[in-house]
Amino acid sequence: MQIVATNAALRPELYWKSMLPNTPIPKSITDLLHFDQKEEKLGYGGVNVGVYKGYHGSGTNVNVGVGHSPFDYLYAASETQSHDDPNVVLFFMEKDLHRGTKLNSHFTKASNEATFLPRQVADSIPFSSNKVKDILNKLSVEPGSDEAKIMKNTINECEAKGLKGEEKYCATSLESMVDFATSKLGKNIKAFSTEKAENETKLQKYTITQGVKNLADNNVVVCHKQNYPYAVFYCHKTDTTKAYFVPLESANGSRVKAIAVCHTDTSKWNPKHLAFKVLKVQPGTVPICHFLPEDHVVWLLK
């Protein structure tokens, strides 16, 4: 299905620049501002949102399929998640964030290449569990298909009550993500994403090199890209989140400028969450960290 935007909503990046003139846009965001090259003739005037690209991953090291995101801490790990390659490091402990630590990891974007819709267009499409039938019809998605199940799951996760002390919001446009971040942190903020070498596409053994930096001990908003036909970000803020810049070098010499997020209070997480299974620890005992996939964003004060 083709949805045509009016000229008033052509360039979401201009809204960013008007709200945050001194904050560069991360590459992970600029990559989501350009629609499929096959639709190039439409420019910003048309968006083909009815075409899926077969996404079933989360951009992380764990293929969550049509299950829950590993970054939603209220849900238990599925059997598929629990039996994924144990050598792949998705979660790790804060005490490991120092030079010389070796980690197996895989930095890649999600197979969901969905891009941002201008807010005027996104706001014209329902985003509610009460409107699923209308949503599927509007986006030309077959009811009962894997795509429909993924969409329903994303909407349900967005509507679910957050953890105690967590402020959450699902942004369906770049403009609404900027609004959420600035409403929680003000306009004197920065945005970071993980940056990897262009040719880095497979599982690698990485070593943390010199230059680990604590970016923030609180006042952090993290936005995770969700599985949906167009770009939707699950954003949340808690007072128990730290952010780190972590330089990594792989065995073949390629480098990754990784962003890690550490959660200092996991006592309210589901006891069967994937992180506890991977690290073999109990809720609330140690700070738990994870690298942000390329297409996720962390916001913090300058």
Secondary structure, DSSP 8 states (H G I E B T S, - for coil): -EEE--GGGS-HHHHHHHH-TTS---HHHHTTSS--GGGGGGGGGEEETT--------SSSS--TTS--TT-TTS---HHHHTS-TTS-SEEEGGG-STT-EEEE-----S-------HHHHTTS--SGGGHHHHHHHTT--TTSHHHHHHHHHHHHHHS---TT-EEEEESSHHHHHHHHHHHH-SSEEEE--EE-TT--S-EEEEE-S--EEEESS-EEEEEE-SSSS--EEEEEESSEEEEEEEEEETTS-EEEEEEEEES--TTS-TT-HHHHHHT--TTSS-EEEE--TT-EEEEE-
